[in-house]
Amino acid sequence: MLQSYETAHFEDKNTGLPLGGFAKAIGIDIQFQSGPLQVDGTRKEPEGAFVETLIAIVVDRLQYYQNVANKRFRCRENSLAITHLQEALHWLDHRTKDREDRGVEGTHKP
């Protein structure tokens, strides 16, 4: 069941680059990473959530449903959702590795 939710996405007024945001719903209060993790060659600790982490949490929850109560809630639809979410994680990880190889991971460089 899809519940209503509220989101906001922030941008630097001068550059138009992303500066975090939030998502809220019943039981959810997410603050997204604000700005790059690397500034002037110095890496900083994350201060907000990343999309990859949120997807991994959803996969974990669906896998729980697939295995709880003698697998009573196991279904094809959950399996397909898990597969596609894992594929999304694969491609996001592929993007990260490519950015690391090019030396631009953690920055706003393309």
Residue pairs with C-beta under 8 A, 6 or more apart in sequence:
3 25
3 26
4 25
5 23
5 24
5 25
5 28
6 22
6 23
6 24
6 25
7 21
7 22
7 23
7 24
8 21
8 22
9 18
9 21
10 18
10 19
10 20
10 21
10 34
11 17
11 18
11 19
12 18
12 19
12 35
15 108
17 35
17 108
18 35
18 108
19 34
19 35
20 31
20 32
20 33
20 34
20 35
20 48
21 32
22 29
22 30
22 31
22 32
23 30
23 32
24 30
30 48
30 49
30 54
31 47
31 48
31 49
32 48
32 49
32 50
33 46
33 47
33 48
33 49
33 50
34 47
34 48
36 106
36 107
36 108
37 43
37 44
37 45
37 46
37 106
37 107
38 44
38 105
38 106
38 107
43 106
51 92
52 89
52 92
52 93
52 96
55 85
55 88
55 89
55 92
56 89
58 85
59 82
59 85
59 86
59 89
62 78
62 81
62 82
62 85
63 82
65 73
65 74
65 78
66 73
66 74
66 75
66 78
66 79
66 82
67 74
96 105
99 105
104 110
